[in-house]
Amino acid sequence: MLADPACKQRSRGNVRALVGRDRNSSPYPLLRPWVVASVFVLLLNDHVLKASVPGTVTGKLSDFAGLLFFPYLLHALWASVMPHRARLLPCVIATGLVFSAIQLDPTVGEMWAWALGGLQWLGWTGWAVIAGEATPPLRSVSHTADPTDLWALPMLGFSLRDAWAHRKRAPRP
């Protein structure tokens, strides 16, 4: 049975959109190579490097990788709820403001540690249910407020540049 040419064209466009090769049709910038690489670096650093090679570099590496990745995650969450309203620029700004507040205000940092601990608890609880094990206790993650972490804020410039390029090329609905 021969495939409909229009269907083939749509599926090619969907694949391009998933990988983020065409900025005009890419609703999934979360899958761009530098974003995926930053997630890999973040996970590797937090779960391997910080334990084996503690120091200033591993302490800051997660901040740099997270600030590159998080605006895209926020954008993907926004796009899943309101696809025609999602814009990357407000996500970049929100990421910078929240990151700054987490590093400068101990109360906000503590709230962040418990919120992230809660998200991790959901994952560990799901795994425990699947494995038939006891539910783990809810804990906050380790967080140290460090104003020098704000040195990583320029990483948002990559996201800003991408947001600006996407804004100029993408037609508004």
C-alpha positions in Angstrom: 0.0 0.0 0.0 1.4 3.4 -1.0 1.7 6.1 1.6 0.0 9.4 1.1 2.6 12.0 0.0 1.0 14.7 2.3 1.3 12.3 5.2 5.0 11.7 4.4 5.6 15.5 4.4 3.8 15.9 7.7 5.8 13.2 9.3 9.1 14.7 8.0 8.1 18.0 9.5 7.3 16.3 12.8 10.7 14.7 13.0 12.4 18.0 12.2 10.3 19.6 14.9 11.3 17.0 17.5 15.0 17.3 16.9 14.8 21.1 16.6 16.5 21.5 13.3 14.0 23.9 11.8 13.5 26.8 14.2 10.3 27.9 12.4 8.5 24.6 13.1 10.3 23.5 16.3 7.9 23.3 19.2 10.5 21.2 21.0 13.7 23.3 21.6 14.3 21.1 24.7 15.8 18.5 22.3 18.4 20.8 20.8 21.9 19.3 21.1 23.3 21.9 23.5 20.3 21.5 25.8 20.6 17.7 25.8 24.3 18.0 26.4 23.7 20.4 29.4 21.3 17.9 31.0 24.0 15.2 30.6 26.6 17.4 32.1 24.3 18.4 35.0 23.4 14.8 35.8 27.0 13.6 35.4 28.3 16.4 37.6 25.6 16.0 40.4 25.8 12.2 40.6 29.4 11.4 39.8 31.8 14.3 39.6 30.8 16.1 42.8 31.4 13.0 44.9 34.6 11.9 43.2 36.3 15.3 42.5 34.7 17.9 44.9 35.8 21.5 44.4 35.0 24.8 43.0 34.7 23.6 39.4 32.2 20.9 40.1 30.3 23.2 42.4 29.8 25.8 39.6 29.5 23.3 36.7 25.9 22.4 37.7 24.9 26.0 37.8 26.3 26.7 34.3 24.6 23.6 32.9 21.3 24.2 34.8 21.0 27.8 33.6 21.5 26.6 30.0 18.9 23.8 30.4 16.2 25.2 32.7 14.7 27.9 30.4 14.1 25.2 27.8 12.4 22.9 30.4 10.2 25.7 31.5 9.4 26.6 27.9 8.5 22.9 27.2 6.2 22.8 30.3 4.5 26.1 29.2 4.1 24.9 25.6 2.5 21.7 26.8 -0.2 23.7 28.5 -0.5 26.7 26.2 1.2 25.8 22.9 0.4 29.1 21.0 1.4 31.3 23.9 4.7 29.8 25.0 7.7 32.0 24.4 11.3 31.3 25.4 12.2 34.9 26.5 9.9 35.0 29.6 11.2 31.6 30.6 14.8 32.9 30.4 13.9 35.9 32.5 12.0 33.8 35.1 14.9 31.4 35.3 17.4 34.2 36.0 15.2 35.8 38.7 14.4 32.5 40.5 18.0 31.4 40.4 19.2 34.7 41.8 16.6 34.5 44.6 17.6 30.9 45.4 21.3 32.0 45.8 20.7 35.3 47.6 17.8 34.5 50.0 18.2 31.6 52.4 14.4 31.2 52.8 13.8 30.9 49.0 16.8 28.5 48.9 15.2 26.3 51.5 11.9 26.3 49.7 13.7 25.3 46.5 15.5 22.5 48.3 12.2 21.1 49.6 10.4 21.5 46.2 13.2 19.7 44.4 13.3 17.0 47.1 9.6 16.6 46.6 10.0 16.1 42.9 12.8 13.5 43.5 10.6 11.8 46.1 7.8 11.3 43.4 10.3 9.6 41.2 11.8 7.4 44.0 8.3 6.6 45.2 7.2 5.5 41.7 10.3 3.3 41.5 9.6 1.8 45.0 6.0 1.0 44.0 7.2 -0.8 40.8 9.9 -2.7 42.7 7.5 -3.6 45.5 9.6 -1.8 48.1 8.7 0.6 51.0 8.0 4.2 50.1 11.0 6.4 50.8 10.7 9.3 53.2 10.3 12.9 51.9 13.6 14.8 52.2 14.9 18.1 51.0 18.0 18.1 48.7 21.2 19.6 49.8 21.5 23.3 48.8 24.1 25.9 49.7 23.2 29.5 49.0 26.2 31.0 47.3 26.1 34.4 45.8 29.2 33.5 43.7 26.9 31.1 41.8 25.5 34.2 40.1 28.7 34.1 38.0 26.8 31.5 35.9 24.0 33.9 34.9 25.7 34.8 31.6 24.8 31.3 30.5 21.3 32.6 30.1 22.7 34.7 27.2 22.7 31.5 25.0 19.0 31.0 25.7 18.4 34.8 25.1 20.2 34.6 21.8 18.1 31.6 20.8 14.9 33.2 22.0 15.7 36.4 20.0 16.5 34.4 16.8 13.3 32.4 17.2 11.3 35.5 17.8 12.5 37.1 14.6 11.9 34.0 12.4 8.7 32.5 13.9 5.4 33.9 12.7 3.0 35.0 15.5 -0.3 33.1 15.7 
